[in-house]
Amino acid sequence: MKQKLPFCQVVLATLLLGSCSENKTQGESATNDRSAPAASQASAGDSARVSGKPCDIKLGNIHFTKAINGADTLTKVDQQGRMAFRVGAKKDFFCDPNDGKLSNNTAPILLAKVDNTKPFTLVAKVIPGFTPKGLYNAGVLYIYVNDTFWQKHCFEQDERGNHRIVTVRTQGTSDDNNHDVVKSPWAYMKISSDTRTVASYYSLDNKTWQLVRLYKNNYPAEIWMGVSAQCPVDTGTVSHFEQISLTQNSVADFRMGK
């Protein structure tokens, strides 16, 4: 025989069921609210947004069609295919993770569009304009999507006056990774991807390559590759780029860089 519950228990059970149903609905709504921006960001992030202006500069087999911070007015290519890249005082590209105190997106950059659904390799002989007071002076190779999503691969002067390989990866804010000290006034530098992995290398003879950074390729289908010069502290300098090429193939061995 079924027993009837007291009226007060029936009321309490009804209220509890209603509360659970309401919480579930709110939870589902909150989940949907969180997923909506992510989907929007994924859609918006599927194309490279460049804050620069159109340009028309050819170097080697590369056609630079975008210039950030007036880069097209600061470069000169000679008859041997060498580029001189002039940069003014206090020019850098960095998104400081510490409250943005050192953020500075004023460095000039030349960019060429690349299909990131295919492998690619950018390589150049980089001769930075090092100066006695040129802290963080550098010649730079770039992967660029927008002002807060990029990587730069630098031959840079450090706090002790050493010249070293440096990589900076920016996803909202920048990290800062100092690698080997290089005694030569120049270095061959390379960025390569097979669509899944991105790796950065340097070499002194363009034959034996040293891996300095490797990570998952999480860039959109359309990206930009480029070159730049920076001078965050000193009054200006000139860096040079030689033997530059950009191809739609990757290194065969990501550990060895060849």
Secondary structure, DSSP 4 states (H G I P E B T S, - for coil): -PPPPPHHHHHHHHHHHHHHHHHHHHHHHHHHHHHHHHHHHHHHTTS----SEEEEEEETTEEEEEEETTGGGSEEE-TTS-EEEEEETTB-EE--TTTTTT-EE---EEEEEEETTS-EEEEEEEE----TT-TT-EEEEEEEEETTEEEEEEEEE-TTS-EEEEEEEEESSB--EEEEE--SS-EEEEEEE-SSEEEEEEESSSSS-EEEEEEE----SEEEEEEEEEBSSSSEEEEEEEEEEEES---S-TTTT-
